[in-house]
Amino acid sequence: MKASISKKATVFKNTKSPVREIMDLASPQFFQQAGLNPDEVISFSGGWVNHEAPGELRMAYADIIHDPHRFHQSGAYPPSIGMPECRRAIVDFEKHLYDPEMELNPENIAIGCNSSQMTFNLMHILLDPGDTILLPDPSYCNYPSQVSSLEGVKISYFPVLNVEEWRYVADEKIEEFALHIRREKPKVILLCAPDNPTSQIPSTAFVAAALEAAREIGSFLVIDFAYKALVFEDTLPDYFSWGPNDNYISIHSNSKWCRGLGRRLGWVEAPVRIVEALEAIQGSSILCPDTLHQMALTVYIDNGIANDRIQPYIRQTKKLYQAAAQQTVRAIETYLKLPCLIPQGGLYTVLRTDIESSVFTREVLKNTGVIVVPGWGFGETLQQAVRLSYGPLVNDLDRIEEAMKRMGAFLNRKGWRMGISPR
Ligand SMILES: Cc1ncc(COP(=O)(O)O)c(C=O)c1O
């Protein structure tokens, strides 16, 4: 008799994701059926960056690889929550970029394989059956599936988008948000800054109100900082330099800022008892993070701080994505005339379509060869909206223009812009 896999795994396997939906759709067979030339397809679906990694980081890897002793060292298991020197370097990096006075010590740092894995493990540490996790609506489509295997955990949503006016309204709802937390008593409040999919940045007032309410009811405010280094304005919110405390934890990644997507490391900044819990759970789930990436990152951070090479690199990187964001918004306004959010950082904008998001996505792909991500998986507010990522096109701004031209011509033919007033 064939053995069955667990019910949990089956649920997990059958959980749809909007990114998977579009990836399944964007297949060679579909292109052939629709008469699309794969070379002419333009994709806004990937949540990834496409700028060059720092040259000094590449050299740090090269030096390790060319040194037989250090290369041998990089083949050893590190401790379950990371090498002490890398945990120390991460503290230096945070203080260097955000605030020398930040209350952060190496014992507050747990390093893992990447922030997705660490979020998954962290949620298993923080949540019990019957607990609630509070997410803004919209929010990153991976969060619900990261807690879906936790039996009896409920998700509560708080809308931060005014769909009628297509505005991010978190700041207008600070009191309501704090009230919602006090009433619903979520064990975890999970925010993202800059956010995926909106690329908006919750204000310090919003985050501080959430933390105060979290303190009062004994819960955790968790911020996912996957895009922390990609903020377009020079002035950063105060909470970017908060250290962890009993009710505040942050999650970080080297995927986006230094194009480490395929050389991933993640880390969590948390009180020591949470770091110890992560040590235990990682000991069983991943055993330990990658050594080579930690060694290279440590050298890059140490030398980069000493020679003041990190800040200029990040400034230059931010400019690239800001230019791509501006080009995307300009092209949307020119050719689509549909409401979209102006990105404050990160890689995305969301576009109101007033057409069910999967139908819109499918029709646009079939007729224009442009790939966007249906909004349904990000929350109720994006049922009739799509997410566009300009990250992969950061070096191809002309293609952004070309894609919007094609989409605009199609929407005109379809009459799909009727009744939608531009912002
Ligand atoms: C909000 C958010 N968090 C986390 C991640 C994944 O980060 P990592 O590569 O460290 O797993 C992504 C990736 O797109 C993301 O958008």
The ligand as an SDF file (V2000), in Angstrom:
LIG
                    3D

 16 16  0  0  0  0  0  0  0  0999 V2000
    8.7340   40.8650    2.7020 C   0  0  0  0  0  0  0  0  0  0  0  0
    9.7150   39.7990    2.3790 C   0  0  0  0  0  0  0  0  0  0  0  0
   10.2970   39.1310    3.3820 N   0  0  0  0  0  0  0  0  0  0  0  0
   11.1930   38.1470    3.1260 C   0  0  0  0  0  0  0  0  0  0  0  0
   11.5290   37.8060    1.8440 C   0  0  0  0  0  0  0  0  0  0  0  0
   12.5020   36.6940    1.5990 C   0  0  0  0  0  0  0  0  0  0  0  0
   13.7640   37.0030    2.0620 O   0  0  0  0  0  0  0  0  0  0  0  0
   14.9180   35.8950    2.0760 P   0  0  0  0  0  0  0  0  0  0  0  0
   15.5060   35.8690    0.7150 O   0  0  0  0  0  0  0  0  0  0  0  0
   15.8600   36.3520    3.1210 O   0  0  0  0  0  0  0  0  0  0  0  0
   14.2660   34.5920    2.4220 O   0  0  0  0  0  0  0  0  0  0  0  0
   10.9410   38.4610    0.7660 C   0  0  0  0  0  0  0  0  0  0  0  0
   11.2780   38.0800   -0.5970 C   0  0  0  0  0  0  0  0  0  0  0  0
   10.7630   38.5280   -1.5740 O   0  0  0  0  0  0  0  0  0  0  0  0
   10.0040   39.4850    1.0410 C   0  0  0  0  0  0  0  0  0  0  0  0
    9.4060   40.1480    0.0650 O   0  0  0  0  0  0  0  0  0  0  0  0
  1  2  1  0
  2  3  1  0
  2 15  2  0
  3  4  2  0
  4  5  1  0
  5  6  1  0
  5 12  2  0
  6  7  1  0
  7  8  1  0
  8  9  2  0
  8 10  1  0
  8 11  1  0
 12 13  1  0
 12 15  1  0
 13 14  2  0
 15 16  1  0
M  END
$$$$
